[in-house]
Amino acid sequence: MAGITEVLAMIDRQAMQNDLLQARRAREEAEAANHDVEELIWELQHVQLGRQRIVFSIAGFEQEAA
């Protein structure tokens, strides 16, 4: 059976640090995406139809003018 020092010597600390950093970034990206979805859901639940049509037509007009 391998001793603790042999097992610890087999652990690549840099690879572990990189994996943890990558996992942290993935979590942050998932949280940001979740926030965007929650914001979109809130907007859809609180839509004011007449007002939204005006906003969309103004946005479309600005894109054509550019």
Secondary structure, DSSP 8 states (H G I E B T S, - for coil): ---HHHHHHH--HHHHHHHHHHHHHHHHHHHHHHHHHHHHHHHHHT--HHHHHHHHHHHHHHHHH-
